[in-house]
Amino acid sequence: MTAVVDPLLELSADERPPVPMWRQRLKIFMSNKLAIASCVYVILLALACYLVPHIHPTNQTNQAIAFATPVNEAPSSAHWLGTDSNGFDELGRVFFAGEYSLTLGFLAGFITIVVGTLYGMISGFFGGLVDTVMMRIIDACLSIPYIFLLISLITIFGRSTIFLIVVIGLTGWWGNARIIRGDALLIRHLDYANASTSMGASKWHVIRRHVFPNSISNIVTVATFSVADAILFLSALGFLGLGIQTPQTDWGTMLQSGTEQIYNGFWWEVFPVAIVFILVVVAINYIGDALRDAFEVRLLER
């Protein structure tokens, strides 16, 4: 039997057609095994958080029904991760809290990266007095301890779900803006940007066609980190008792409730949710590192 030879393999490197950019980026991303495992974990966790409460419903909101369930019950066949101090099924509560933690984290992270990207690009590209004023505003905002700012705003205006998303999203973009500004400052002086300007292109055209595409590596990276940071800050607020209002809950609120019981030996109220929470933040960071490499122009084939 004659072996079939791919004609493309017989061509020299210069004669072969260029590999599509999206395929190169996918190859770079797939070469990072930790990022692949992280993607699998985040996807499975998200599916579990959004689907399990509907496929296998457990009471997580009705305190009257929970009172009929033994509190602080150890893991058993009836309750795989036991029950908490209020009688709620711990496994169901991990997914129930995860639905709110992931939703708020992704929405707040989206707001953070959009605002930070626009602000940083405008500041870095226009430069001069505009850049000076905009950066001094950032410096003033960064001088305020972030967690204390969140606590102050939530104490004054309340802690509804929508407000938590908005306040975390609109107060977490300052560092991102400085990173994107650095890219804009560099790119606006490059030859292709200067050539586009000399040919009559507007500043907004240069930002849209040159600055943004060439900053995508940092934008994608800080976007993933922004999601992880939003989940962390939401959990920190929940741990301080300023998270989502009942009957909803989040991972930070669960940890705060569990720490009050762990000294009594009820380990199942802390360790499962802590492991899930830590792994999701670490996984998102690994995904961000892999995306940064995938969008790095220097790693692509010419």
C-alpha positions, -999 to 999 in steps of 0.1 A, spaced: 0 0 0 14 34 -10 15 59 18 -3 92 12 20 121 16 7 156 24 19 178 -5 22 207 19 50 188 38 70 186 6 71 224 3 99 244 18 92 266 48 91 297 25 66 280 1 41 268 27 10 289 32 11 309 64 -6 293 94 -37 313 104 -31 335 134 -60 321 154 -46 286 149 -12 297 161 -27 313 192 -48 283 199 -16 261 197 2 283 221 -27 283 245 -31 245 242 6 239 250 0 253 285 -14 222 303 -21 241 335 -43 265 316 -62 237 299 -68 221 333 -79 255 347 -103 260 318 -118 225 324 -122 233 361 -138 267 357 -162 255 330 -172 225 351 -176 246 382 -197 272 363 -219 245 349 -223 230 383 -231 263 399 -258 272 374 -273 238 367 -270 217 398 -294 239 419 -320 233 392 -313 196 385 -309 187 422 -327 214 441 -320 219 478 -335 244 501 -312 274 504 -335 303 510 -363 292 533 -351 294 569 -383 278 583 -377 246 563 -340 246 573 -349 246 609 -364 211 604 -330 198 592 -303 189 618 -278 217 621 -240 211 618 -246 175 607 -216 156 595 -213 145 559 -236 115 552 -254 99 523 -283 123 528 -260 154 529 -227 147 511 -210 177 527 -231 178 558 -252 208 569 -243 242 582 -252 260 614 -286 270 599 -295 236 586 -288 243 549 -272 215 528 -236 225 525 -230 210 490 -260 227 476 -249 259 493 -215 258 477 -231 258 442 -258 283 453 -232 307 465 -210 301 435 -237 312 411 -237 346 427 -200 348 432 -192 339 396 -220 362 382 -209 392 402 -172 385 396 -176 383 358 -199 413 355 -178 435 377 -146 423 359 -162 432 326 -170 467 338 -135 471 352 -117 462 320 -140 482 297 -136 514 318 -99 509 324 -91 502 288 -109 533 275 -95 555 302 -59 542 297 -59 545 259 -73 580 259 -48 591 285 -18 575 269 -26 583 233 -35 620 237 -7 626 262 3 661 273 -21 679 297 -48 654 291 -25 625 303 -12 645 332 -47 654 346 -60 619 340 -31 602 357 -32 626 387 -68 615 392 -57 579 391 -30 586 416 -55 603 439 -78 573 437 -50 548 443 -40 566 474 -73 555 490 -71 520 505 -94 500 482 -111 477 508 -119 507 530 -133 526 501 -156 496 493 -167 493 529 -175 530 531 -195 530 499 -215 499 508 -221 512 543 -235 545 529 -254 533 499 -264 497 509 -254 463 495 -278 453 468 -266 429 442 -266 455 414 -248 480 436 -221 455 445 -215 448 408 -213 485 400 -192 496 429 -166 468 425 -165 473 387 -162 511 389 -135 512 416 -113 483 404 -101 497 371 -74 522 382 -44 498 380 -57 484 347 -58 519 332 -22 525 340 -11 493 323 -31 501 291 -18 537 292 18 523 290 9 505 258 -8 535 243 22 557 251 45 533 233 24 525 203 15 561 194 52 568 187 57 537 165 62 541 127 29 526 116 9 549 140 28 580 128 23 569 92 -14 566 97 -16 600 113 4 616 85 -20 602 60 -49 620 77 -63 594 100 -80 607 131 -68 600 166 -98 578 172 -91 558 140 -55 552 152 -67 541 186 -92 517 171 -70 503 143 -36 503 159 -35 510 196 -63 486 206 -52 456 184 -16 459 196 -26 462 232 -49 431 231 -23 409 249 -23 431 280 -60 438 278 -69 401 278 -44 395 307 -57 422 329 -93 412 320 -89 377 334 -71 391 365 -99 416 370 -124 388 372 -103 370 398 -99 403 417 -136 409 416 -144 375 431 -117 381 457 -131 415 467 -167 402 468 -156 373 490 -136 397 513 -168 419 517 -188 387 524 -163 376 550 -166 410 567 -204 407 567 -209 432 539 -216 408 510 -248 398 493 -279 401 514 -298 371 525 -314 349 513 -287 350 487 -251 342 497 -216 341 484 -184 322 491 -170 348 514 -202 348 535 -200 310 537 -164 312 549 -173 338 575 -201 316 589 -179 285 588 -150 300 607 -174 305 637 -180 267 637 -146 252 628 -135 255 664 -163 231 673 -148 206 648 -173 212 620 -146 213 593 -170 206 564 -183 242 568 -150 257 558 -127 234 539 -149 225 509 -159 260 501 -124 273 508 -109 248 483 -134 256 456 -129 294 461 -91 292 461 -89 269 431 -112 291 410 -91 322 416 -58 303 409 -74 288 378 -85 321 364 -49 335 369 -34 305 350 -59 311 322 -48 348 321 -11 338 318 -18 315 289 -40 340 271 -12 366 275 12 342 258 -13 333 231 -18 370 222 19 379 224 29 388 189 66 378 194 55 342 198 36 340 165 51 327 133 58 351 106 
